Amino acid sequence: MSDNLSPLAPSQSPILPDIAGVTCRVARARYKEWDRCDLTFVELAENTVVAGVLTKSKCPSPEVEYCRAALNGGKARGLVVNAGNANAFTGARGMAAVEKIVSLASAHLGCSETEIFVSSTGVIGVPLPQDKAEAGLKSVFEAQPCSWEDAAATIMTTDTFPKLASATAVVGGKTVHLSGIIKGSGMIAPDMATMLGYIFTDATVDARFLQQMLSAAKAKSFNCITVDSDTSTSDTVLAFATGQSKAPALTSFDDDGADAFQAALSDLCMQLAHLVVRDGEGASKFIEIAVTGADSDDSAKRIALSIANSPLVKTAIAGEDANWGRVVMAVGKAGEPADRDSLAISFGGVTVARDGLVVPDYDEAPVAAHLKGSEIDIAVDIGLGEGKAKVWTCDLTHGYININADYRS
């Protein structure tokens, strides 16, 4: 855990349940000059199925390209995650490193190469050193199983705390468990998912149905957060279902417990997404932005993200200034249907502007008190229709500059 722990971090990490058919191990590949583990290996039971959502960046890492192809098989036996080197924008050398990792892991597990999944995170533009990857894998194959917290800590880069969450659902009268880990702190404006996240369940789920449910869950969670408006080259979220529980198989929403499983998966994704925002680089405030009265839900989301991504809004919140004019600016630049004279804006439940004007004689004291806290609520009613959306972000402080100005060193 970082010495510069985010003030928004949970007071303690949750204790996640073991997932039958999942074994995590960690080791030191020494991708950077740091005194910590930086390679995670997850062994999965035979017949584990996988679903995934990956970055839409036009400059993706070779790991993303590899995983995109491997997902077509729908099966998984192993996962390798490298921290400290994104292996992105590294040409043929980058893909060769991925192929080497896949070859070694598949040989170790005695499975098809299409059943191995790989992610890397860290500095862009530096090829992943194959010798360090090979030595790290040799070490991790012999390592003792580790805890979820160890696995979550090992995939971190600029994160200040490990991010873990769990959920349960009743399927056909039997309880199934879900556990997830994620890393992400900067370069967060997902266009699919966010940074690197991994979800494991002992449920038995058809691969295509798992993909359908994961895609639905990320739309309301990972795709609704932003730290700095930048989408990573490496964003990956993978969900693995080992089928080791005694619950009946899920193949469609007609099955008993399918709705409950979707709710649990969505809840888990939301927990993980919020943890990423709470660890936003330099963050001191967690901000929820709720937009209502828009032309459509999609329009509401675009407006909400325009507000959330505005440096002026984010710095105003950092300075504890209820500058509603900056919110108006962000609504106006979103390019969505809006009418200046129908807008209403609230901070912490106190309406400060309505019908295109500041509310006469509104009491600024409760607004000022709200902005001094660490949990900030901004609500905007567009006044045009029924569309609504919520997104989550953090403030923008000097800490963000300090972290990113010397990131490569």
Sequence and secondary structure as in RCSB ss.txt:
>XXXX:A:sequence
MSDNLSPLAPSQSPILPDIAGVTCRVARARYKEWDRCDLTFVELAENTVVAGVLTKSKCPSPEVEYCRAALNGGK
ARGLVVNAGNANAFTGARGMAAVEKIVSLASAHLGCSETEIFVSSTGVIGVPLPQDKAEAGLKSVFEAQPCSWED
AAATIMTTDTFPKLASATAVVGGKTVHLSGIIKGSGMIAPDMATMLGYIFTDATVDARFLQQMLSAAKAKSFNCI
TVDSDTSTSDTVLAFATGQSKAPALTSFDDDGADAFQAALSDLCMQLAHLVVRDGEGASKFIEIAVTGADSDDSA
KRIALSIANSPLVKTAIAGEDANWGRVVMAVGKAGEPADRDSLAISFGGVTVARDGLVVPDYDEAPVAAHLKGSE
IDIAVDIGLGEGKAKVWTCDLTHGYININADYRS
>XXXX:A:secstr
  SS  TTS SS       TTEEEEEE   SSS SS  EEEEEEEEEEEEEEEE   SS  HHHHHHHHHGGG E
EEEEEEEEEE   S HHHHHHHHHHHHHHHHHHHTS GGGEEEEEEEETTS   HHHHHHHHHHHHHS    HHH
HHHHT SS SS EEEEEEEEETTEEEEEEEEEE SSS   SSS SEEEEEE S B HHHHHHHHHHHHHTTGGGB
 SSS   SS EEEEEE   SSS  B STTSTTHHHHHHHHHHHHHHHHHHHHHT TT   EEEEEEEEESSHHHH
HHHHHHHHT HHHHHHHHTT   HHHHHHHHHHT S   GGG EEEETTEEEEETTEE TT  HHHHHHHHTSSE
EEEEEE SSSSEEEEEEEE   HHHHHHHHTTT 
